[in-house]
């Protein structure tokens, strides 16, 4: 006795579609925005600001260099000053400042 192959259920199709969409989104994100680990071996030769300044003053371009340094070589007080300058409540909210998000909305 042969059995009819049953068609896939709508729930399974929806789940497969969601997984495929998530996979495509993840692939697109890695293509557009490489993960931070990628930058450890692929530093840009110049930043957007360097290019802008090069166009404004071509003679000064020779004086500018992009030499990234390890985070461990930066003094802790400077790291903290930069963090405070960017987001003085970072250590209180851990990355998502709901108060500021609410203000922005």
Secondary structure, DSSP 8 states (H G I E B T S, - for coil): ---------HHHHHHHHHHHHHHHHHHHHHHHS--GGGGGT---SS-HHHHHHHHH-GGGGGG-------GGGS-HHHHHHHHHHH-TTHHHHTT--HHHHHHH-
